[in-house]
C-alpha cells in the first residue's frame, strides 16, 4: 500500500494502529506500509538470555548508553546489511521522531567507537523495535538485554519486533495473530509511560528529546536475576 511522504504524526498514528513502514532498498523512493497477519513479540519480564551471553554481560565488555548517538545507530543499521529497508525518508522521519522524544537508541561503546546498537519507537506502554547492528561480538545482543531491563523498569508491557528472525529467536520471541496484537496494543498505547527515567532529567518522554543517559548496570543485574527465577 503506497502512501504520501512520511512525517512524524503519520508514523505515530500508524504505529498506534499496528502499521509500520518499509522501503524496498536504501535508494527506493517509495514507502510501503505493513500489517502482518502474525506479529513478532519479545517477552520483557520472561526474556530468555542464553547462558553464554549471561557470562558476557557479567564481564561488561562495553559501555551501554541510551540516546547518545541516534543517527550513528540508524545509519549503521542500514549500512551493515547488503539490503536494507531504511531509505532516506525513513531515516529522516525517525531522526525527527528522536528529536521529538519518541524514537530512542541504545548504544554499545568500545572506547570511543559505537560497535553495536538498536533503535525503536516508544509510544505509551509499547516499544516498537526497528533494527539493530553489531560490528563487535555480542554488542547488539547486550544492547537488547539492557533495553529489556530498562523497559521492565520503566513499566513497558509490549515489546514489538514486527517479524521474527534467527538473530532474536534465542531470546524467546514469539508470534501472535494480528487481532490479539491489536487488542494488546489498544490496552497500552495511551498509558503514561516514560522511556527516559526521571533521574535522567524528565518524567515526560515527549519533552525529553535530547536526553541521553547511561544504562543502569544494577537494574540489568536485578533483571537477570528475576528472569532466572521465573524461567
N, C-alpha and C positions, 0 to 999 in steps of 0.2 A: 504494500500500500504506500504510494508516494505521498509526500506531504510538502508543505511550504518550508522555507528556510527555518532552521531551528532558532529558538530563543529560550531563555530560562523559564519563563512562565509556561511555555508549551511543554518543556521537559517535566516540570513539576506536576502539571495536570495529567500528563500521560502516565507517569510513574504511579500516580495515585489511582489510576485506572488499570494498572497492570501491564502497560505497554512500555517498550524500550526501543531505542533507535540503533540501527547498524547500517554501515555502508559496505559496498562490495569490495572496496580497496581503499588504500590511503589517498589515491588520486581520484576516486569516484566523486562525482558531483551530486549524485542523488542519495537520498536517505530513505530507508525503508523501516517501517515500524513492525515489531514482532510481538506476538501474543501466543506463545506456545501452549499446546494442549497440556503438556506436563511441565512443571516448573521446578527447577533445582532449588533446594533449601539446605542451608548449612545449619546444623544444630549449634546453638550457643552454649547452653548450660551442660550439654552432654557431648560436646565436641570430642572426637576421638583423636588423640595425639599419639602416634607411634612411639614405642619405647626409645628407639634411637634418637628421634627428634627431641624427646624429653631430655635426654642426656645433653644434647647440643644446646638446648635452651638454658640448662643449668650453667653451662660454661659461658653463656652470654658473649658469643663471638662478635656481635655487632651492637652498636648503639641504635636503639629504635626510637623514632620520633613520629609525631603526628603533625601534618600540615606545614612541615618545614620547607618542602620544595615540591609543590604540587605539579608544576609544569615539567620538571625533570621526570617525575613518575609517569605522567601520562605520555610524554614523548618516548620514554624508554619502553613503555608497554606496547607502543606501536612499532618501535624500531627493532626490537629483538625478534620479531616474527617475520617470516617470509611473506605472509599475507596477514593483513590487519583490517578490522572493520572500523578503525578510528581514522576518519578523514578530517580535513581541516574544519568542517562545520562542527563535528562532534568535539574535537579538541577545543575549539574556541568557546563553545557554549558551556562545556564543563569547567573551563577556566573561569568563565563568568559566574557560574554557579559556586565555584570555590570562593571567589571574591565576595559573593553574596552570603556565604556561610552555610551552604547546603552540601557542597561536594568536599570530600576530605581525602587526604592521602596519608599513607603510613610508609615510613622510610626506614631502611636498614643501612647504617653507615659503617664503613671501614676506613678509619682515618677521616679524610675529608671527602671521600667518594661515596655516593649513593649507589649501593650494589644490589639493591632489591627493594621492592615495594609493591603497593597496590593502591587503588583508589576506588571510590564509590560515592554514592549519594545517600544522605541521611534525610529522612522525611518522617516526622512523627516518631513512632517506635519501630520503624523499619530501616534497615540499612541495605542498600542495593549494591552488591559488589560488581564492579565493572571489569577490571582487568588487573593483572599482576605481572611482574617481571622479576628476573633474577640473573645476575651476572656473577654471583658467588654462591658457593654451596649453601643450600637451605635458606638463603636470605628471604625469599618470598614466603616460604613456609613459616619461618619465625615471625614475620610480619603478620601473617594470618592468625597465628595463635595469640599474639599481642592484641590484635584487633578484636578477636572473640572475647578475650578477657576484659577489654575495655567496654565492649558493647554490653556484656553482662553487668558490669559495674554501673554503667550509666542507665540501665533499665530498658535496653532494646529487647524486643521479643521476636522479630523477624530478621533473618539474615538471608537475603535472596541472592542466589547465584545465577539466575536465569536458566542456564543449562548445566549439565554435568559433564566434566571431562576427567581424564585419567589423573591429572595432577591433583584434583581436590577430592577424589573418591576416598582416599585414605583417611580423610577427616570425618567420614561418616555422612557425607552429603547424601540427600535422598530426594526423590521426586514426589510431588503431589499434583493432583488434577487441577486444571485451571480454576474450576468452581471453588474448590477448597482453598486454593491460594487467595483468590479474591475475597473470600469470607474472612480469612485471617488478616489480610491487608486492611479491610474495612474496619476491623476491630482496633487496629493500632495506628492507623495513618494520621489521626488527628490528636494523638496523645502528646502531651508536653514533655518531650524527652530531649535532653541536650547532648549533643555529641561532645562538645567542649566542656570539660569539668569546670565547676565553679571556681576551683582553686587556680585554674589557668587564666581566669580573667573575666568570665561571663557565664551566667546560668542560662543564657538565651542563645542558642546556636545560630539563630537568624541574624544576630547582631555581632557575631564573633568571627568575621570573615578571615582576618589575618592572624588569628591566634594560633600559634604553634606551641607544642608542649612535648615534653619527653614522656615516653611510656613509663608507667609505674611498675617497676620490677616486682615490688611486693605484691601488687594485685595479680600479676601473672603467676607468681608462686602460689598464692592462695587459690587462684583459678585452677591450676594444675592439680592441686590437692583435692579440690572439690569434684573435678571430673573423674579423678581416680576413685573417689568414694562412691560415685554414682554409676560407674561403668561396671 
